[in-house]
């Protein structure tokens, strides 16, 4: 059974800057991957697979060194989000129910979460959350965690917490 637990993080100023830069790099990669998928669709009338977009990440890291500050699984998850957005778009096109809603580019500050799909995070003994490439962040564990943590999503709320 899958369960969701929400906890509040209390990052330092430096960690907050790292979290913000991670969100910004993920937004850039999302927009870049979306542009690539649109270009493939318009030129070749085929869908760019997730594996194809995922294989572009090392090349993009060479062009944009700031991408290296983000954990690799997080970047792969961003490309998976683009893949899912296109799959849902094509499903809506096939169903022909109203507007299909083409996947949109994300503006500055409009990308609010990133996900560690399997690894790159752990809870430390002193009650902190260790995130790869970010560090140990204070966390308020207001209730115990049951089971094993499989996926971790860091989300910026509307109140900037």
Helices and strands as residue ranges (DSSP letters): E 8-10, H 13-44, H 50-54, H 57-63, G 65-69, H 72-95, E 113-116, E 121-123, E 128-131, E 135-140, E 152-155
